[in-house]
Each structure stands twice: as C-alpha cells, then as structure tokens.
Amino acid sequence: MPDSFFATNKNRKRKRSATQERAPSSSKPAKAARVQKGKQKAVAPARKRNDEELSDETHSDDAGGIDEMDLRAPDVDPDAYESGEEDETETPAQKRLRLARLYLEGVKQDLGLAEGEFDAAEIDKEIISTRLKQDVLEHSGKIHLFVANSYEIAAAPVLRAKGAHRFSVTTAVAATDARWLFTAGKDGTIVKWDLRTGKKTHVFHKARPQDKGKGRAEDVHGHTDEIWALALSPDGKHLASGGRDRRVGVWDVEKDEWVRGFGGHRDAISALVFRKVPPSAATPPQLYSGSFDRTLKLFDLAAMGYVETLFGHQAPVLALDTLRAETAVSAGGRDKTVRFWKVPEESQLVFRGGGRSSWVDDLDLPGEGDEEPQRRRRKAGDKLEERFVEGSIDCVAMIDETTFVSGGDSGSISLWLTQKKKPVFTQALAHGLDESHVETEDVPVVRKPRWITALGALPYSDLFASGSWDGEIRLWKLDSKLKSFALIGSIPVLGVINALQFISAPSDFTQNAPWAAPPNTDEPSSQPAAVRRTKVNSVLMIAGVGKEPRLGRWVQKKGEGVVNGALVVALHPRTLGSS
C-alpha cells in the first residue's frame, strides 16, 4: 500500500466530455463530416461577401416554423378548441382532423356564410386556402391585407379640425380606437379633439420657460417652444410630444395632465413613435425618439425610464417608424440613408439613397474650372434638360416588418426591402414639379420637384399615402409581388401636408360619428361573390396640414381654403352600401 504522504486527489486520466462519450470510436465519420462541411463552405454563394452591410438573418426565422403557428380563426373562442369531444384515447391523426374541422367552422362563421351557401366544391379552394395563407402571413409579420382596391376614394367623407392653432400645424395623430385626435403646431400648443364630433375638448398650452439659474428644465410641465412630433401609445393612455426644447414630454390622455419629461437629447426632437404592440407585463410600452443630435433614444413608459441610445446617422434624424417587432426605421435627412435598427441584436442595416435622380438648379451656371457645363440643351430645341437628384431623405413609413417606403427632396418615393441594398422601385416626381418665376433673361421659369413631406401606410397592407404641397394627398397601391406601386386616387386638400397616419376604424364608429357615414350607393356590386364575402374594414386617414413645412419656412401657402389644422378622411369599402 503506498504511503499516504504521496497520495493525491487529482485524477490521473482526463475525463471525457459528454460530446466525446457520444462520439464514435472511429475517426473516419468525423473526417467525412469535415470533408462534407468543407464542401458546403465551398458552394456558399460569393454574393454573401458583397452584402456585408446586410445581415444574413431573415426576419421570418423569428416567427418560428409552421408547426408553431396558431392558425385558429381570430373570432372563435379559444375554449372551443378544447371541446368535450377530446378523448384520452384519441390518436394524433384524429385530433388533427377534429381541430381542422373546428378551424373550418370558424372560417365559415367569420365569412358570414349560411349553411346553404357553404359549398365545399365552390369555395374550399378559393376562400379557405386564401384564409390559411393570410393567417400564415399575419403570423410572420408580412403583408396580408390586399385591400387598396376595395375603398371608395372619390366620395369619401371628410372631417376638418381647424381654428385652434395660430401658426402652422406640424403633426397630427389619432388613437387606435378612433376616440381622440391630437394636433400640435409651431405655436407650442397641443389640441385634443373628439374624433366622433370634431369638437375641441382640451388645449395643452405652451409653458413659460424658467429663468436661467431658477430650477431645472425638468420642472416645467409642458413645452416651451415649437412642437414637431406627437405619438400615442397603442393602449391610448399616454401621449408623447417633442420639439425644439429638446425634451420628450409624456401626457396622461384621460386626465389631460403632464406626467413626465425626458431629457438627454442635445438638440431638437424631430420624430416620435411607439412600438405598435398592446402593452403587457412582457411587452411594456416602448417609445422611440429621433433628434437633430443624430441619435435615437428608447424609453420604457412602464418604468418611466430611459433604456438606451442608438448611434449611426451622420445628419439630423427627420423621421421614424416601427411596427410590432423590436425594430425601427429612421430617415437621416442629409446623410441620404435609411437605417433599419434591430434593437435586441444591437445592429443596424444601412440603405443608401441619393442616386442620380436628383435635380440640378437651372440657375447654377458652370464654374470656371468645370470641364462640362451642368446645363444641357436638348437636340430638338432650346428647352433645358432637367435632371433630378436626391439630396435628402425626409420621411419614411413601414409597410410590414421587412418592407418600407421613403421620400425626400427629389420628389421621388422609393420602395425598399430589407434583403436588398438598393430600392426595388422608385416613382419619380410623385407630386409633380413646382414652377417659380424669376427675373432673369436666360431662365424665365425655374422648375423644381415638390418634396415628399409626409408618408403614411396602413400596417401590413398594400395601401399607403404621400403628401406634399400640390393640393392633394395621393393614395398608392403596392403590387402583390412587392415589386412596384401605382397611383389609385387622390384626395384634395390645400396646404402643406406635414403628417399622415392610417388607423382601422372600429365597427361602431360610423354609428357614433355622423360625419363618417358612408355614401349611399344603389348600384349593385360588380365584384365576384368570393370577394364580396371577404371582410374589409373601414379605415381612417389622418393628415396634419399647415401653411408651412414642419421644420422650416421655405414654402408658404396662402389663399382661400389654406388653414392650419387636421383632415380626417373615412375610407369605406365600395360594397358597404351597395345592394
């Protein structure tokens, strides 16, 4: 027996890990695996190296597989799926059959089909398959509402909220339940309107700034300068506001009281947006803010605290938008970029605009050192050739979790996908040209494109709108393959469009709001029966209208009919009043 003095507690042999114990004794399979892995690397597309700015992770992976999706009809009671028919001896195949029957019953009830109208041979392949595809797209955060052609645009009822602001209105936002409307302007006030009656209910007045050395700026309950941005929480309880006083203000909507002011930004607040998810313990209300200090900040309104700051833009952030996911899109103005922020991953995708479609001023004559003149004449005549260049991206709107549109000073609207570096489609001169008369001999008229001052989209649908100062709001329809979009109508409105928003109207909204009643139509519908059975809800489009642009005074609209206020348009389905 060895002496205890020389005994040791250390193991003489190294223990095998769990992976080593499970590995086969022969090294040939491992070698074959390494060879196979090398082959997979060899066949990887070389295009990956060119897309270094874009992440190789797609957003559809976050939604889970098809087996994890809840494909139950939204209007059916969840308890109905746990019916008494369930038996402990039920096989998996029998259970799938029973749940499929319950799902089809829910679809039939949702479509409003009577017992005699339900013919499996007629509508199973047409409606049921469409509904299944729609449920899958909705779960994955992609476009699933193809409703742009369903609305009556020409005879849409309109509500005008005006007479409450002395200076130009910079923004307007409505609650998702269509109860309240808020407008703000350069006079530093916020006005609360009843969306059902169109009457003014409350005014949040401009606060008097404190003298230097007397207290802190956080002690002031209100804004002391122009207000440029508003945002409402998804539950409608909190209103966020921001402007030139560099503070993000939070208000209680029901009590009409100031709750808290957040500092931190070093320059004016230019954009605000809430994450569009109903607040809960797992998902507290999240507020994004963009500023002229080139940063974005994230706030948690459940804890009333600051979360983090996002850096990346090289110019003032002019616009923000977000949907249900923890992502956001921002427009960087003069840095000519749109950035897609993945907040949990702390990463961003950069999409660069500012292509060759920007305009050249007719008054810019070539310099002495220029090799080629900037002005070119057409061969056929004396008319100057006009070129348009994008120098700033001023507004952005998300359509779904991977698709968004942007607009800027070149008058172009660009459609982007997160999988592509360049826009997949660009509509040049979306709102036409603006002509200015000048007193020169060579150039009597200067033609410049009208800027895209506002964009708004109906979430997860093929409908979005754009605004400028040409006297109308233009409605656009996306192609089903997301490759292009086309104009489907316009709504006349005088002034500069500074904000656009779409919300779904509640089912009882037209009953409580007389102004939003749909027009009476006695003509029978020409749409197929399957389309008429599809449920299309009415939507409200909110526009903030002013006499000047939101961030400056380089355009001033005057004349009869030009007012500072908000415009609310009720878009109803064409078949709603048809026989």
C-alpha positions as CSV (number, residue, x, y, z in Angstrom):
1,M,0.0,0.0,0.0
2,P,1.5,3.4,-1.0
3,D,2.3,5.9,1.6
4,S,-0.5,8.4,2.3
5,F,2.1,11.2,2.0
6,F,2.4,10.6,-1.7
7,A,-1.4,10.2,-2.3
8,T,-3.1,12.8,-4.5
9,N,-6.7,13.7,-5.1
10,K,-6.1,14.6,-8.8
11,N,-7.3,12.2,-11.4
12,R,-4.6,10.6,-13.4
13,K,-6.8,10.4,-16.5
14,R,-8.6,13.2,-18.1
15,K,-12.4,12.8,-18.1
16,R,-14.2,12.6,-21.3
17,S,-16.8,15.3,-22.0
18,A,-20.4,14.4,-22.8
19,T,-19.8,15.0,-26.5
20,Q,-16.7,12.8,-26.6
21,E,-18.5,9.9,-24.9
22,R,-21.2,10.1,-27.5
23,A,-18.7,10.3,-30.4
24,P,-17.9,7.1,-32.3
25,S,-14.6,5.4,-31.7
26,S,-13.6,5.5,-35.3
27,S,-12.2,8.8,-36.7
28,K,-13.5,8.1,-40.3
29,P,-17.0,9.5,-39.7
30,A,-15.6,12.7,-38.2
31,K,-13.2,13.1,-41.1
32,A,-16.1,12.6,-43.5
33,A,-18.1,15.2,-41.7
34,R,-15.2,17.7,-42.0
35,V,-14.9,17.0,-45.7
36,Q,-18.7,17.5,-46.1
37,K,-18.5,20.7,-44.2
38,G,-15.7,21.9,-46.4
39,K,-17.8,21.2,-49.4
40,Q,-20.7,23.2,-48.0
41,K,-18.4,26.1,-47.5
42,A,-17.1,25.8,-51.0
43,V,-20.5,26.1,-52.6
44,A,-21.6,29.1,-50.5
45,P,-22.6,31.9,-52.8
46,A,-19.9,34.5,-53.4
47,R,-22.6,37.2,-53.2
48,K,-22.6,37.0,-49.4
49,R,-19.3,38.8,-49.3
50,N,-20.7,41.7,-51.3
51,D,-23.6,42.2,-48.9
52,E,-21.6,43.0,-45.8
53,E,-23.9,45.7,-44.6
54,L,-27.0,43.4,-44.7
55,S,-27.5,40.7,-42.1
56,D,-27.7,37.2,-43.3
57,E,-30.5,36.6,-40.9
58,T,-34.0,36.9,-42.2
59,H,-36.9,38.2,-40.0
60,S,-39.1,35.3,-41.0
61,D,-37.0,33.0,-38.9
62,D,-38.0,34.8,-35.7
63,A,-41.6,33.9,-36.3
64,G,-41.0,30.2,-35.8
65,G,-41.9,27.3,-38.1
66,I,-45.2,26.4,-39.5
67,D,-45.7,23.9,-36.7
68,E,-45.5,26.7,-34.1
69,M,-48.1,29.0,-35.7
70,D,-51.5,29.5,-34.3
71,L,-53.8,29.1,-37.3
72,R,-57.1,29.4,-35.4
73,A,-59.7,31.8,-36.6
74,P,-59.3,35.1,-34.6
75,D,-63.0,35.5,-33.9
76,V,-63.5,32.0,-32.5
77,D,-63.5,31.4,-28.7
78,P,-60.2,29.7,-27.8
79,D,-62.1,27.4,-25.4
80,A,-63.9,26.0,-28.4
81,Y,-60.8,24.2,-29.4
82,E,-60.7,22.4,-26.1
83,S,-64.1,20.8,-26.7
84,G,-65.6,18.0,-24.8
85,E,-65.1,15.7,-27.8
86,E,-61.4,15.3,-26.8
87,D,-60.7,11.8,-25.6
88,E,-57.7,10.4,-23.9
89,T,-57.7,7.5,-26.4
90,E,-57.8,9.9,-29.3
91,T,-54.9,9.4,-31.8
92,P,-52.8,12.3,-33.1
93,A,-54.4,11.9,-36.5
94,Q,-57.9,12.1,-35.1
95,K,-57.0,15.2,-33.1
96,R,-55.7,16.9,-36.2
97,L,-58.8,16.1,-38.1
98,R,-61.0,17.4,-35.2
99,L,-59.1,20.7,-35.0
100,A,-59.2,21.1,-38.8
101,R,-63.0,20.8,-38.7
102,L,-63.2,23.4,-35.9
103,Y,-61.0,25.7,-37.9
104,L,-63.1,25.4,-41.0
105,E,-66.2,26.1,-38.9
106,G,-64.5,29.2,-37.5
107,V,-63.7,30.4,-41.0
108,K,-67.2,29.8,-42.1
109,Q,-68.6,31.9,-39.2
110,D,-66.0,34.6,-39.8
111,L,-67.0,34.9,-43.5
112,G,-70.7,35.1,-42.6
113,L,-71.7,32.1,-44.7
114,A,-75.1,30.5,-44.2
115,E,-75.4,26.7,-44.1
116,G,-76.8,26.6,-47.6
117,E,-74.1,28.9,-49.0
118,F,-71.3,26.7,-47.8
119,D,-70.4,24.5,-50.8
120,A,-67.0,22.8,-50.4
121,A,-66.6,22.3,-54.1
122,E,-67.1,26.0,-54.8
123,I,-65.2,27.8,-52.1
124,D,-62.8,25.4,-50.4
125,K,-60.0,26.0,-52.8
126,E,-60.8,29.7,-53.2
127,I,-61.6,31.1,-49.8
128,I,-60.2,28.6,-47.3
129,S,-56.8,28.5,-48.9
130,T,-56.7,32.3,-49.1
131,R,-57.6,32.5,-45.4
132,L,-54.8,30.0,-44.5
133,K,-52.3,31.9,-46.5
134,Q,-53.4,35.1,-44.8
135,D,-53.0,33.6,-41.3
136,V,-49.5,32.5,-42.1
137,L,-48.5,35.9,-43.5
138,E,-50.1,37.7,-40.5
139,H,-48.1,35.5,-38.1
140,S,-44.9,36.1,-39.9
141,G,-45.3,39.9,-40.0
142,K,-45.7,40.2,-43.7
143,I,-48.3,42.0,-45.9
144,H,-51.6,40.1,-45.7
145,L,-54.3,42.8,-46.3
146,F,-54.7,43.4,-50.0
147,V,-57.5,46.0,-49.7
148,A,-56.3,49.0,-51.7
149,N,-58.8,48.5,-54.5
150,S,-61.7,47.9,-52.1
151,Y,-62.1,51.5,-50.9
152,E,-64.3,54.3,-52.2
153,I,-61.9,57.3,-52.6
154,A,-63.8,59.8,-54.7
155,A,-66.8,60.2,-52.4
156,A,-65.0,59.6,-49.0
157,P,-66.5,61.7,-46.1
158,V,-64.1,64.3,-44.6
159,L,-63.8,65.9,-41.2
160,R,-61.8,69.1,-40.8
161,A,-60.4,70.1,-37.4
162,K,-59.3,73.8,-37.6
163,G,-59.3,77.1,-35.9
164,A,-57.3,76.1,-32.8
165,H,-53.7,76.9,-33.9
166,R,-52.3,80.3,-34.7
167,F,-49.3,79.0,-36.6
168,S,-48.7,76.1,-38.9
169,V,-49.7,72.6,-37.7
170,T,-46.7,70.3,-37.7
171,T,-48.2,66.9,-36.7
172,A,-51.4,65.1,-36.1
173,V,-52.1,61.7,-34.5
174,A,-55.2,59.7,-33.6
175,A,-55.9,57.0,-31.1
176,T,-56.2,53.4,-32.4
177,D,-59.7,53.2,-31.0
178,A,-60.7,56.3,-33.0
179,R,-61.7,58.2,-29.9
180,W,-59.3,61.2,-29.7
181,L,-57.3,63.3,-32.2
182,F,-54.3,65.4,-31.2
183,T,-52.7,68.2,-33.2
184,A,-49.6,70.3,-32.4
185,G,-48.0,73.2,-34.1
186,K,-45.4,75.9,-34.1
187,D,-47.3,77.9,-31.5
188,G,-46.2,75.3,-28.9
189,T,-49.7,74.1,-28.0
190,I,-51.3,70.7,-28.3
191,V,-55.1,70.5,-29.0
192,K,-57.2,67.5,-28.2
193,W,-60.2,66.8,-30.4
194,D,-63.2,64.4,-30.2
195,L,-62.9,62.3,-33.3
196,R,-66.6,61.5,-33.3
197,T,-67.9,65.0,-33.3
198,G,-64.9,67.0,-34.5
199,K,-65.1,69.4,-31.5
200,K,-62.2,70.7,-29.5
201,T,-62.1,69.3,-25.9
202,H,-58.8,70.4,-24.3
203,V,-55.8,72.5,-25.0
204,F,-52.3,71.9,-23.6
205,H,-50.9,75.4,-23.6
206,K,-47.3,76.4,-24.1
207,A,-45.3,76.7,-20.9
208,R,-43.3,79.7,-19.8
209,P,-39.6,79.0,-19.8
210,Q,-37.8,79.4,-16.5
211,D,-35.1,82.0,-16.0
212,K,-31.6,80.7,-16.0
213,G,-30.5,79.7,-12.6
214,K,-34.0,79.2,-11.2
215,G,-34.8,75.5,-11.1
216,R,-34.3,72.8,-13.6
217,A,-35.9,72.4,-17.1
218,E,-37.4,69.1,-16.0
219,D,-39.6,71.0,-13.5
220,V,-41.5,72.8,-16.3
221,H,-44.8,71.0,-17.0
222,G,-45.1,71.4,-20.8
223,H,-43.2,72.6,-23.8
224,T,-41.6,76.0,-24.1
225,D,-41.0,76.1,-27.8
226,E,-42.4,74.7,-31.1
227,I,-43.7,71.1,-31.1
228,W,-42.6,69.0,-34.1
229,A,-43.7,65.4,-33.2
230,L,-46.5,63.5,-31.4
231,A,-47.1,59.8,-30.8
232,L,-49.9,57.9,-29.0
233,S,-49.3,54.6,-27.1
234,P,-51.2,51.6,-28.5
235,D,-53.5,51.4,-25.5
236,G,-54.3,55.1,-25.9
237,K,-53.3,56.1,-22.3
238,H,-50.1,58.1,-23.0
239,L,-49.3,60.9,-25.4
240,A,-45.7,61.7,-26.2
241,S,-44.6,65.0,-27.6
242,G,-41.3,66.6,-28.6
243,G,-39.9,69.7,-30.3
244,R,-37.3,72.4,-30.2
245,D,-37.0,72.5,-26.4
246,R,-35.0,69.2,-26.6
247,R,-37.4,67.3,-24.2
248,V,-39.7,64.3,-24.7
249,G,-42.9,65.0,-22.9
250,V,-45.4,62.4,-21.7
251,W,-49.1,63.2,-21.0
252,D,-52.0,61.3,-19.5
253,V,-54.7,61.2,-22.1
254,E,-57.7,60.6,-19.9
255,K,-56.7,63.1,-17.1
256,D,-55.2,65.7,-19.6
257,E,-52.2,66.1,-17.3
258,W,-48.4,66.2,-17.6
259,V,-46.8,63.0,-16.5
260,R,-43.1,63.4,-17.1
261,G,-40.4,65.0,-19.2
262,F,-37.3,63.1,-20.5
263,G,-34.1,64.9,-21.3
264,G,-31.0,63.5,-22.8
265,H,-31.1,64.8,-26.4
266,R,-28.7,67.6,-27.2
267,D,-30.8,69.1,-29.9
268,A,-34.4,69.4,-31.1
269,I,-36.7,66.4,-31.1
270,S,-37.9,65.7,-34.6
271,A,-39.6,62.3,-34.6
272,L,-41.5,60.1,-32.1
273,V,-43.1,56.7,-32.5
274,F,-44.5,53.9,-30.2
275,R,-43.9,50.3,-30.8
276,K,-47.3,49.0,-32.0
277,V,-47.9,46.2,-29.5
278,P,-50.6,46.2,-26.8
279,P,-48.7,46.8,-23.5
280,S,-48.4,43.9,-21.1
281,A,-46.0,42.6,-18.5
282,A,-43.9,41.0,-21.2
283,T,-44.0,43.9,-23.6
284,P,-44.1,47.3,-21.8
285,P,-44.8,50.5,-23.9
286,Q,-41.7,51.4,-25.8
287,L,-41.1,54.8,-27.2
288,Y,-38.5,55.8,-29.9
289,S,-37.3,59.3,-30.3
290,G,-35.2,60.9,-33.1
291,S,-33.3,64.1,-32.8
292,F,-31.2,66.7,-34.6
293,D,-28.3,65.5,-32.5
294,R,-28.2,62.5,-34.9
295,T,-29.2,59.9,-32.3
296,L,-32.2,57.7,-31.5
297,K,-33.3,57.0,-27.9
298,L,-35.5,54.3,-26.5
299,F,-37.7,54.8,-23.4
300,D,-39.8,52.4,-21.3
301,L,-43.0,54.0,-20.2
302,A,-43.9,51.2,-17.8
303,A,-40.9,52.2,-15.6
304,M,-40.9,55.8,-16.9
305,G,-37.2,55.5,-17.6
306,Y,-34.5,55.7,-20.3
307,V,-33.3,52.5,-21.9
308,E,-30.6,53.1,-24.5
309,T,-29.3,55.4,-27.3
310,L,-28.8,54.3,-30.9
311,F,-25.9,55.9,-32.9
312,G,-25.2,55.8,-36.6
313,H,-26.7,58.7,-38.5
314,Q,-24.4,61.4,-39.8
315,A,-27.1,64.1,-40.0
316,P,-30.3,65.0,-38.1
317,V,-32.9,62.2,-37.8
318,L,-36.0,63.5,-39.5
319,A,-38.5,60.6,-39.4
320,L,-39.1,57.3,-37.5
321,D,-41.5,54.4,-37.9
322,T,-42.0,51.0,-36.3
323,L,-44.5,48.1,-36.1
324,R,-44.9,45.1,-33.8
325,A,-41.4,43.8,-33.8
326,E,-38.5,45.2,-31.9
327,T,-37.2,47.0,-35.0
328,A,-37.4,50.6,-36.3
329,V,-36.7,52.5,-39.4
330,S,-35.3,56.0,-39.4
331,A,-34.5,58.6,-42.1
332,G,-31.3,60.5,-41.8
333,G,-32.0,63.6,-43.9
334,R,-28.9,64.9,-45.5
335,D,-26.8,61.8,-44.9
336,K,-29.1,60.2,-47.5
337,T,-29.5,57.0,-45.6
338,V,-32.4,55.0,-44.2
339,R,-31.4,52.8,-41.3
340,F,-33.1,49.6,-40.1
341,W,-32.5,49.1,-36.4
342,K,-32.5,45.6,-34.8
343,V,-32.8,46.6,-31.2
344,P,-32.3,43.2,-29.4
345,E,-29.3,42.4,-31.6
346,E,-27.8,45.9,-31.3
347,S,-27.2,46.1,-35.0
348,Q,-28.4,48.1,-38.0
349,L,-28.8,47.8,-41.7
350,V,-27.9,50.9,-43.8
351,F,-29.7,51.7,-47.0
352,R,-28.2,54.5,-49.1
353,G,-30.3,56.7,-51.3
354,G,-29.2,59.9,-53.1
355,G,-28.9,58.3,-56.5
356,R,-28.5,60.2,-59.8
357,S,-32.2,61.1,-59.7
358,S,-31.6,64.5,-58.0
359,W,-32.4,67.8,-59.6
360,V,-29.9,70.4,-60.9
361,D,-30.9,74.0,-60.3
362,D,-31.3,75.9,-63.6
363,L,-29.6,78.9,-62.1
364,D,-26.4,77.1,-61.2
365,L,-24.1,78.1,-64.0
366,P,-20.9,76.1,-64.6
367,G,-17.8,77.4,-62.9
368,E,-14.6,78.4,-64.5
369,G,-12.9,75.1,-63.7
370,D,-15.8,72.8,-64.8
371,E,-15.0,70.6,-67.7
372,E,-18.6,70.1,-68.7
373,P,-21.5,72.5,-68.2
374,Q,-24.2,71.5,-65.7
375,R,-26.9,72.7,-68.1
376,R,-27.5,70.7,-71.2
377,R,-29.8,71.6,-74.0
378,R,-31.9,69.1,-76.0
379,K,-31.0,68.4,-79.6
380,A,-34.6,69.1,-80.7
381,G,-34.9,72.6,-79.3
382,D,-33.9,75.2,-76.8
383,K,-35.6,73.7,-73.7
384,L,-33.2,72.9,-70.9
385,E,-32.9,69.2,-69.9
386,E,-33.9,68.7,-66.3
387,R,-32.2,66.2,-64.1
388,F,-33.4,65.3,-60.6
389,V,-31.1,64.3,-57.7
390,E,-31.9,63.2,-54.2
391,G,-30.1,65.3,-51.6
392,S,-32.2,64.5,-48.5
393,I,-34.5,61.7,-47.3
394,D,-37.1,63.4,-45.1
395,C,-39.8,60.8,-44.4
396,V,-40.3,57.0,-44.1
397,A,-43.1,54.6,-43.4
398,M,-43.1,50.9,-42.7
399,I,-45.5,48.6,-44.6
400,D,-44.6,45.4,-42.9
401,E,-41.6,44.1,-40.9
402,T,-39.3,43.9,-44.0
403,T,-40.8,46.5,-46.4
404,F,-40.8,50.3,-46.2
405,V,-41.1,53.4,-48.4
406,S,-39.1,56.6,-48.2
407,G,-39.4,60.1,-49.7
408,G,-37.2,63.2,-50.0
409,D,-36.4,66.5,-51.7
410,S,-36.2,65.0,-55.2
411,G,-39.9,64.3,-55.2
412,S,-39.3,60.5,-55.5
413,I,-40.9,57.7,-53.5
414,S,-38.7,54.6,-53.1
415,L,-39.8,51.1,-52.2
416,W,-37.3,49.1,-50.1
417,L,-36.9,45.5,-48.9
418,T,-34.5,44.7,-46.1
419,Q,-32.9,42.0,-48.3
420,K,-31.9,44.5,-51.0
421,K,-29.4,47.3,-50.7
422,K,-31.0,49.4,-53.4
423,P,-34.7,50.3,-53.8
424,V,-36.7,47.8,-55.7
425,F,-38.8,50.5,-57.3
426,T,-38.7,54.4,-57.4
427,Q,-41.6,56.6,-58.5
428,A,-40.0,59.9,-59.8
429,L,-41.9,63.2,-59.4
430,A,-44.6,61.6,-57.3
431,H,-46.2,65.1,-56.8
432,G,-45.1,66.9,-59.9
433,L,-43.0,70.0,-60.4
434,D,-43.2,73.4,-58.8
435,E,-42.6,76.3,-61.1
436,S,-41.1,79.6,-59.8
437,H,-40.9,82.8,-61.9
438,V,-37.6,84.6,-61.7
439,E,-36.4,87.9,-63.2
440,T,-33.6,86.7,-65.5
441,E,-33.2,86.7,-69.2
442,D,-31.9,83.2,-69.7
443,V,-34.2,81.3,-67.3
444,P,-37.7,82.8,-67.0
445,V,-39.1,79.8,-65.0
446,V,-37.4,77.5,-62.5
447,R,-38.9,74.1,-62.3
448,K,-38.2,72.0,-59.2
449,P,-39.8,68.9,-57.8
450,R,-42.1,69.1,-54.9
451,W,-40.7,67.5,-51.8
452,I,-42.3,64.5,-50.3
453,T,-43.2,66.0,-46.9
454,A,-45.1,63.1,-45.4
455,L,-45.7,59.3,-45.8
456,G,-48.2,57.0,-44.1
457,A,-49.1,53.4,-44.6
458,L,-51.9,51.1,-43.4
459,P,-49.9,48.5,-41.5
460,Y,-49.5,45.1,-43.2
461,S,-51.5,46.2,-46.2
462,D,-50.9,47.3,-49.8
463,L,-52.2,50.8,-49.2
464,F,-50.1,53.9,-48.4
465,A,-50.3,57.7,-48.9
466,S,-48.0,60.5,-49.7
467,G,-48.2,64.3,-49.2
468,S,-46.6,67.5,-50.5
469,W,-47.9,71.0,-51.2
470,D,-49.5,70.3,-54.6
471,G,-53.1,70.5,-53.2
472,E,-53.8,66.7,-52.8
473,I,-53.0,63.6,-50.9
474,R,-52.1,60.7,-53.2
475,L,-53.0,57.1,-52.5
476,W,-50.9,54.3,-53.8
477,K,-51.3,50.6,-54.2
478,L,-48.5,48.1,-53.8
479,D,-48.1,45.3,-56.3
480,S,-48.9,41.8,-54.9
481,K,-45.2,40.8,-55.5
482,L,-43.9,43.9,-53.8
483,K,-42.0,44.9,-57.0
484,S,-43.7,48.3,-57.7
485,F,-46.7,50.5,-56.7
486,A,-49.2,52.6,-58.7
487,L,-51.5,55.6,-58.1
488,I,-55.1,54.7,-57.3
489,G,-56.6,58.0,-56.3
490,S,-56.2,61.4,-54.6
491,I,-57.9,63.5,-52.0
492,P,-57.9,67.3,-52.5
493,V,-56.5,69.3,-49.6
494,L,-54.9,72.8,-49.7
495,G,-51.7,73.5,-47.7
496,V,-48.5,71.6,-46.8
497,I,-49.1,68.0,-45.6
498,N,-46.8,67.6,-42.6
499,A,-48.1,64.2,-41.2
500,L,-50.0,61.2,-42.4
501,Q,-51.5,58.2,-40.4
502,F,-53.8,55.3,-41.1
503,I,-55.9,53.5,-38.4
504,S,-58.6,50.9,-38.6
505,A,-62.0,52.2,-37.6
506,P,-64.0,50.3,-35.0
507,S,-67.1,48.5,-36.2
508,D,-69.4,51.0,-34.4
509,F,-67.5,54.2,-35.4
510,T,-69.9,55.2,-38.2
511,Q,-72.8,54.9,-35.8
512,N,-71.2,57.2,-33.2
513,A,-69.7,59.6,-35.8
514,P,-72.4,61.0,-38.1
515,W,-69.8,62.8,-40.3
516,A,-68.2,59.4,-41.2
517,A,-71.4,57.8,-42.6
518,P,-70.6,56.1,-45.9
519,P,-72.2,57.5,-49.1
520,N,-75.4,55.7,-50.2
521,T,-75.0,53.8,-53.4
522,D,-77.9,52.0,-55.1
523,E,-75.8,50.3,-57.8
524,P,-75.2,46.6,-57.4
525,S,-71.6,45.5,-56.8
526,S,-69.7,44.2,-59.8
527,Q,-67.2,42.2,-57.7
528,P,-67.2,38.4,-57.6
529,A,-69.1,36.7,-54.8
530,A,-65.9,35.4,-53.2
531,V,-64.5,39.0,-53.0
532,R,-67.8,40.3,-51.5
533,R,-67.6,37.7,-48.8
534,T,-64.1,38.9,-47.7
535,K,-64.3,41.1,-44.7
536,V,-62.9,44.6,-45.3
537,N,-62.9,47.1,-42.5
538,S,-63.2,50.9,-42.9
539,V,-60.1,52.9,-42.2
540,L,-59.4,56.5,-41.2
541,M,-56.6,58.6,-42.7
542,I,-55.4,61.5,-40.6
543,A,-53.4,64.3,-42.1
544,G,-51.7,67.3,-40.4
545,V,-52.0,70.3,-42.6
546,G,-50.2,73.7,-42.3
547,K,-49.3,76.8,-44.2
548,E,-45.6,76.0,-43.8
549,P,-43.4,72.9,-43.8
550,R,-42.8,71.2,-40.4
551,L,-39.2,72.1,-39.9
552,G,-38.9,75.4,-41.8
553,R,-40.5,78.2,-43.8
554,W,-39.0,77.7,-47.3
555,V,-42.6,77.2,-48.6
556,Q,-45.6,79.3,-47.6
557,K,-49.1,78.5,-48.9
558,K,-51.6,81.3,-48.8
559,G,-55.1,81.9,-50.1
560,E,-58.6,80.8,-49.6
561,G,-59.0,77.4,-48.1
562,V,-55.5,77.1,-46.7
563,V,-55.8,76.6,-43.0
564,N,-53.8,75.2,-40.1
565,G,-55.4,72.1,-38.8
566,A,-56.1,68.4,-39.4
567,L,-58.0,66.5,-42.0
568,V,-59.6,63.1,-41.3
569,V,-60.8,61.0,-44.2
570,A,-63.1,57.9,-43.7
571,L,-62.4,55.3,-46.4
572,H,-65.2,52.8,-46.7
573,P,-65.4,49.6,-48.8
574,R,-67.2,50.0,-52.1
575,T,-69.5,47.2,-51.3
576,L,-70.6,48.5,-47.9
577,G,-73.6,50.5,-49.2
578,S,-74.2,48.6,-52.3
579,S,-77.2,46.3,-52.8
